[in-house]
Amino acid sequence: MDTFDNELNIKIDVALKRIKKYEPKGGYYLAFSGGKDSTVIYDLASKAGVGFDAHFSMTTVDPNEVRFFIRDNYPRVIWERPKKSMFQLIVDHGMLPTRKIRFCCSELKEIGGAGRIVMTGVRSAESNARSKRGIFEQSKSKKSKWFLHPILDWSDMDVWDYIKINNLPHCSLYDEGKKRIGCIMCPMQGTNGMLQDKKRFPKYYNAYLRAIGRMLVAAKKKGHVWRHGVTPEEVMYWWIHNADLNKTTVQQLLGG
């Protein structure tokens, strides 16, 4: 146990050094989602004594538990409201977001921080794509934006041990079995996670169905390829049960 504690202490020390090393004159733009990782970087930034302002990018499909957690525990966090809702984006794009086509992230969650250094809780252990990220890197979409991922090399256990040792609050959804905190019905959580959301958040599930219905009508008018007579329920079934298959477009299954 002492060896493990020492390993975590080393990682904490390294993370603090990273945060101090890249501190910009105007302070960091800290991306705060209300999840366990952003909770840790918020605390690390505070301990490092650097300047920062934390921002929560609302997606319009954020669980109440997340919003209430941020409201009650992090009053300094700035809430960023999107120009369009998730449901409007689905209609506009003529499709649903997938694990590979994540327009929801680019248009709802990653819109802030232009011209600044954005501190995130991104970790390599979360996905294969994130394992290829660098500690300090330039945004591919906005060249004026840079990212610092101070806990990129931390494991899930490191994060939870840090939270426990420092007696930090965490969102109640984790206590109910959620492994990751994000948008309701997010395909990144896989089929099982989406099925859990369907059961737990029926109002949002039905709102997605209505959005799919509007999407199909709009797509038909624009000449998008969809199987004739496909229903919102069929599209929803595809979306949920193919979330683990990394399909690139809805049309691959339903079009033609």
Secondary structure as GFF3:
##gff-version 3
##sequence-region A 1 256
A	DSSP	alpha_helix	2	21	.	.	.	ID=ss1
A	DSSP	beta_strand	28	31	.	.	.	ID=ss2
A	DSSP	alpha_helix	36	48	.	.	.	ID=ss3
A	DSSP	beta_strand	52	57	.	.	.	ID=ss4
A	DSSP	alpha_helix	64	73	.	.	.	ID=ss5
A	DSSP	beta_strand	78	80	.	.	.	ID=ss6
A	DSSP	alpha_helix	86	93	.	.	.	ID=ss7
A	DSSP	alpha_helix	103	104	.	.	.	ID=ss8
A	DSSP	pi_helix	105	109	.	.	.	ID=ss9
A	DSSP	beta_strand	117	119	.	.	.	ID=ss10
A	DSSP	three_ten_helix	124	126	.	.	.	ID=ss11
A	DSSP	three_ten_helix	130	132	.	.	.	ID=ss12
A	DSSP	beta_strand	136	138	.	.	.	ID=ss13
A	DSSP	beta_strand	146	148	.	.	.	ID=ss14
A	DSSP	alpha_helix	156	165	.	.	.	ID=ss15
A	DSSP	three_ten_helix	172	176	.	.	.	ID=ss16
A	DSSP	three_ten_helix	187	189	.	.	.	ID=ss17
A	DSSP	alpha_helix	190	200	.	.	.	ID=ss18
A	DSSP	alpha_helix	202	222	.	.	.	ID=ss19
A	DSSP	alpha_helix	232	241	.	.	.	ID=ss20
A	DSSP	alpha_helix	251	254	.	.	.	ID=ss21
###
